[in-house]
Amino acid sequence: MPRYRIGGGEPTLHPDFVDICKRVAAETRLAVTFTTHGHRLTPQLAKRLKGSVHFARISVDGVGRTYEEQRGRRFDSLLRGVEAIASVSPFGINVVVNERTVVELDASAELAQEIGASELLLLPQQATGKVAGLDSVVGQALQQWVCNYKGKVRLAVSEAGASGLPTCDPLPDEQGLQAYAHIDASGMLRASSYAPVGAQIGDTGVLSALRRLKNTFEIKRETQT
């Protein structure tokens, strides 16, 4: 089923967040998913979302003290948020993999199983203006951990960080822009949230922007060859 994914910033801060989820669920055939830090997920909010959300992702970078140092929030507050969303929909946890969290992947996988997560999504840290990408040492440690993983929770990885990892393609005909696109708050459509090139969504709509972006990549590939 195609998905309507809501990311952030923190989507639960939007005053119309619940109404957006309800409208998409009621008026389209899209599965509603969202990514959250989890600390605003109260039993009251969960009750309002029930029936309108199909999957949630909780950002959990490290466990216990590591999480609190990385995120600046209490770990027990996170667990209360997870408990709330578990009453609404299936959920997974996301881990940004870097030099701090790679050594806690075993603990993260154990946590995922304990709290009932259906997926552990690995997000190898990508270079931005504020942080560096993974170095070779952390990258090799991640590859070794994935290859030796025996846990029960399903592993997934971001497309941008999948290089060198054993992956399978469940939808081989839907790759790149055919499988996923990112729209930021300014209305710019990109291949991913990290992509430097994008197409502005104008009066002609999302599909037109998608075609223009696809043409940009095709021209770039032809120029390189």
C-alpha positions in Angstrom: 0.0 0.0 0.0 1.4 3.5 -0.9 2.2 5.5 2.2 1.8 9.1 3.4 4.8 9.7 5.6 4.9 12.6 8.0 8.3 13.6 9.3 9.9 16.6 10.9 11.0 18.4 12.8 8.5 16.9 15.2 5.2 16.4 13.5 3.1 16.1 16.7 3.9 19.8 17.3 1.7 20.8 14.4 -1.7 22.0 15.7 -3.5 20.1 13.0 -1.5 16.9 13.2 -4.4 14.7 14.3 -6.8 16.2 11.7 -4.3 15.7 8.9 -3.9 12.0 9.9 -7.7 11.6 10.1 -8.3 13.3 6.8 -5.7 11.3 4.8 -6.9 8.0 6.4 -10.5 8.8 5.6 -10.2 10.3 2.1 -7.4 8.4 0.5 -6.1 4.8 0.2 -2.7 5.9 1.6 -1.3 4.3 4.8 -0.5 7.1 7.3 2.9 6.8 8.9 4.9 9.3 10.9 8.3 9.6 12.6 8.5 11.2 16.1 10.8 11.6 19.1 7.9 10.1 21.1 7.9 12.5 24.1 4.5 14.1 23.1 2.8 10.7 22.7 0.4 10.7 25.6 -2.5 8.3 26.1 -4.9 11.2 25.2 -3.1 11.9 21.9 -3.0 8.2 21.1 -6.7 7.9 21.7 -7.3 10.7 19.1 -5.0 9.0 16.6 -6.5 5.6 16.9 -7.9 4.3 13.6 -6.0 7.0 11.6 -2.4 5.8 11.8 -1.0 2.6 10.2 2.6 2.8 11.4 4.8 5.0 13.6 8.6 5.3 13.9 10.2 6.3 17.1 13.7 7.9 17.1 15.8 6.1 19.7 19.5 7.0 19.4 21.1 4.8 22.0 19.8 3.3 25.2 19.5 4.8 28.7 22.2 7.3 29.5 23.5 7.4 25.9 20.1 8.3 24.6 19.7 11.1 27.2 23.1 12.5 26.3 22.4 12.3 22.5 18.8 13.6 22.7 18.8 15.7 25.8 15.6 14.0 27.0 14.7 11.5 29.7 14.7 7.8 28.6 11.8 6.9 30.8 9.7 9.6 29.2 10.5 8.0 25.8 9.3 4.6 27.0 6.0 6.1 28.2 5.5 7.5 24.7 6.3 4.1 23.1 3.7 2.5 25.4 1.1 5.1 24.3 1.7 4.6 20.5 1.7 0.8 20.9 -2.0 1.0 21.7 -2.7 2.7 18.4 -0.6 1.0 15.6 2.4 -1.2 14.9 5.6 0.8 15.3 9.4 0.6 14.7 12.4 2.3 16.2 15.0 4.3 14.3 18.7 4.5 15.3 21.1 7.0 13.9 24.3 5.0 13.7 27.4 6.9 14.7 30.5 6.4 16.9 28.3 6.7 20.0 25.5 4.4 19.1 27.2 1.7 17.0 28.5 0.0 20.2 24.9 -0.1 21.6 23.3 -1.8 18.6 22.9 -5.1 20.6 21.2 -3.1 23.4 19.0 -1.3 20.8 17.9 -4.6 19.3 17.1 -6.0 22.7 15.1 -2.9 23.5 13.2 -3.2 20.2 12.2 -6.7 21.0 11.3 -5.9 24.6 8.9 -3.1 23.7 7.3 -4.9 20.8 8.7 -3.0 17.9 8.2 -4.7 14.5 11.2 -3.1 12.9 14.7 -1.7 13.8 15.6 0.9 11.2 19.3 1.7 11.0 20.2 5.2 9.8 23.9 5.5 9.2 24.8 9.1 10.0 25.0 11.2 6.8 27.3 14.3 6.5 25.6 17.6 7.0 26.8 21.1 7.9 26.8 20.1 11.6 28.0 16.5 11.7 30.3 14.3 9.7 29.3 11.0 8.0 30.4 7.6 9.2 34.1 7.0 9.1 35.5 3.6 7.9 35.9 2.2 11.4 32.3 2.8 12.3 31.1 1.7 8.9 33.0 -1.6 9.2 31.6 -2.2 12.7 28.1 -1.6 11.5 28.6 -4.1 8.6 29.9 -6.7 11.0 27.0 -6.2 13.4 24.4 -6.6 10.6 26.1 -9.7 9.2 26.1 -11.3 12.6 22.6 -10.2 13.7 20.5 -13.1 15.0 17.7 -11.1 16.6 14.0 -11.5 16.0 13.1 -7.9 15.1 13.3 -7.1 11.4 16.2 -4.9 10.3 15.9 -2.1 7.8 18.3 0.5 6.5 18.0 3.9 4.9 18.8 3.8 1.1 21.4 6.5 1.6 23.3 4.3 4.1 22.8 0.9 2.6 26.2 0.7 0.8 28.2 -2.4 1.9 25.3 -3.9 3.8 23.4 -7.1 2.8 20.1 -5.9 1.6 17.2 -7.3 -0.4 14.9 -5.4 -2.7 11.3 -6.4 -2.1 10.1 -4.2 -5.0 12.8 -4.4 -7.7 10.8 -2.3 -10.2 10.4 0.6 -7.7 13.8 2.1 -7.1 15.0 5.6 -6.4 12.3 8.2 -7.3 9.9 5.4 -8.2 9.9 4.2 -4.7 10.3 7.3 -2.5 10.4 11.1 -2.6 10.8 13.7 0.1 8.9 17.0 0.3 10.2 19.5 2.7 8.3 22.3 4.5 9.1 24.8 1.7 7.4 22.6 -0.9 10.7 21.4 -2.5 10.6 17.8 -3.7 13.8 15.8 -3.5 15.0 12.2 -3.9 15.7 12.1 -0.2 15.9 14.6 2.7 19.7 14.7 2.1 19.6 15.3 -1.6 21.1 18.7 -2.7 19.0 18.8 -5.9 15.2 19.3 -5.9 12.2 20.5 -7.9 9.8 23.1 -6.5 6.2 22.0 -6.4 4.1 24.6 -8.1 0.7 25.0 -9.5 1.1 21.9 -11.7 1.4 19.6 -8.6 3.6 16.9 -7.2 3.6 14.6 -10.2 4.9 17.3 -12.5 7.7 18.1 -10.0 8.5 14.4 -9.8 8.8 14.2 -13.6 11.0 17.3 -13.7 13.3 15.9 -10.9 13.5 12.6 -12.7 14.5 14.3 -15.9 17.2 16.2 -14.0 18.7 12.9 -12.8 18.5 11.3 -16.3 20.3 14.3 -17.9 23.0 14.2 -15.2 23.6 10.5 -15.8 23.8 11.1 -19.6 26.3 13.9 -19.1 28.5 11.7 -16.8 28.6 8.9 -19.4 
